[in-house]
Amino acid sequence: MARYTGPKSKISRKFGEPILGFSKALDKKNYPPGMHGNSKKRKQTTEFAKQLKEKQKAKFIYGLLERQFARFYGEAARKKGVTGENLMKMLEARLDNTVYRLGITNTRRGARQLVSHKHVTVNGKVASVPSFILKPGDVVGIKGKTKENAAEVTSLSNRDSKFAWLEWNGDKFEGTFLALPERDQIPENIHEQLIVELYSK
């Protein structure tokens, strides 16, 4: 299955929240898409369906394919600690997600494109793999010509989100990944325990 590139509003309506960004469609049609989306006779959701839906939500939010997500889960399960929290920490430590969190772009999709097109550096070296996992102390920067891009400069100047595990240096146009975030610091509305239960079957 290829990465989803369709309308964001459709996904937001499916999960009942703006997981891919603000959508007016969610306010106008606060029910799932499809011909039966507004039906009052919807079947009761099973436990398996809830678990699957939570996994799909996490995949859409972080822009991962099924095999990629399964690989991340496997690595999280092998680490010490709570598997669900390990998974969330690893997803947040991805390079494309960090570029987005730093405010270099307004969307994760845009962050992934920046990384793939070799506009982003890690510790001074060009990084082109969006799934690269950052370690505490890694410095994420922007290549010289990219700094002059009007859209990126505007995004950086209007940053209004700050996260405790990241530090931004506006003079150098670079950010430092200070540490893996704690679960209560991650703002995403994901019930990771449901995902663990799904994979544990």
N, C-alpha and C positions, 0 to 999 in steps of 0.2 A: 504493500500500500504506500503510495507516494504521500509526501507532506501536504497537508490541507492548505489550499490556496483560495478557497471559495469565500463567500460573504461572511464577515465576522459576526454580523448581527444574528445570523442563523445559529451559530454556535452559542452565542450569548443567550438566546432564547431557549436553546436546548437545555442549558444548565441553570437557567433562571438567574444569571448574574453576569455582569460585563467582564468575563474572564480575558477577553482579547481587547479590552479598552472600552471606553464609553460608547454606548449605542442608543440612539433615539428610538430605534425599533423596539428595544426592550421595554421602554416606557409605554409605547403605543400598543404593543402586543405582548403582554406579560404572560404568555403561554407558549408551550413548545411548538415548533414549526410542523407543518404537515396538515393534511385534511382533517385529522382527528385531534389536532393540538388543543383546540378550545372545547373539546367534548367534556361533559361532566361525568361521563361513564368510563373514566379511565381505570384500568385494572390496578389493583394494589401492587406496589413495587415489592419484589422479593428481595431477600438479603443479598443474593448473588447479583441482582441488578444494581443494587446500591453500591456494592463493591466495584463492579465493572465500571459504573458511571464515574466513580471517584478516580479510578485509574485513567479513564479517558479524559477527565477534566485536567488532571495533572499533565498528561501528554500534550494537550492543546495549549495549556498555559506556557509550558517550557519549550514547546515546539519540537517534541521528540517523536520518532517513529516507534513502532512496537518493539522491534529488536533492540533499539537503542535503550528504550526504557527498561526492558527486561535485563539488559546488561548492567545498567545502573543499579537496579534492584539487587542483582546477584552480588555486586561488589559491596553494597550497603549491608547485605545479610552476612557477609564474611567478616565485616568489621566488628570490633567490640562495641558494646553499647546497644541502644534501642534501634532496631532496624529501620523503623519508620522515620525517626529523627535523623539517622545517618543518611537516608535517602534524600530527605529535604535539604540537608546540608550540602550534599554532593551536587544536587540540582542547582542550588544557589551559587556554588563555587565554579560552575561552568563559565567559560570565558565570555560567551555571548550574553549570558544573563548578567554578568558583572558589568559589561559594557552598557547594558540597558539600565542597570541599577545606578551606575555613575551618572546617568543623564546624558551620555554622549549621543544617544538616539532616543526617540520617544517610544519605540516599540522593540520587542525582542526580535521580530522579523528583520527590522532594519539593522539591529546589532549583528545578527547572524550574517547579513549581507556584507557589512563592513569588514567583519573578520574574514569571511571567505574571499573577499577581494583584496586582502592583504593591506588594509589600511590601519590595522591595529598592531601594536607591539607589546610584548611581555618581557620585562627586564631588558629593554633596548633591542630585542630581536623580533623580527616580523613573525606574527603568529597567524596562521590561516585555518586553524581547526576550531570551529565554534564549541565543540564538546571538550576542549582542553580544560582540565581541572586545575584551578589555581591553588597555590599553597600560601599560607600566611607569609607576608613580606613581599610577595610578587607585586611588581609595579606595572600597571596597564597604561599605555600611552597611545597617542595618535600620531601617525606619520606626518611629516612636515606639510606636504601639500594639502592633506585632508583638513588640517587646522584652518586653512583659508576658505574652506567650503562654507558658504553662507548658512546653509541649513544646519550644519553641525554647530557652528559658532552660536547661532540663535538658540539651539537646544541647550548648549552648555550655559549660556548666560541666563536662561530661564529655569534652571534647575530648582525645584522646590522640594525634592525628596532627598532626605539624608538617612543613611543607615549606619548603625554603630560599628559594623564590621568593615566599613569602607571609609577611606579618607581621600578627598579630592584636592588637588593642587591646581588652582585656576591659572597661576602664572606659567606653569610648565605644561598645562593641559594633560595631566596624568593623574591616575588614582592608584592608591595602594590598598591591596587586599590584606587587611590587618589580621583577620582571624575567621575561622568558620563561624557562621552565625548560630546563635542558640535558636531553638524552635520557636520560642515566644517572640523572637525578633523578626521572624519571617511573616510578612503580612498576608500571604496567599491563604485563601479559605479552602484548604485541602485537609481532609480527614485521612491522614496517612495510614492510620491503623486499619482502615477498611481495605487499603491496598495490600497491606501485609497479610490480612486475612484471606484475600483473594489468591495471592501467590502461595499461601501456605496449604492450600487444599490439595 
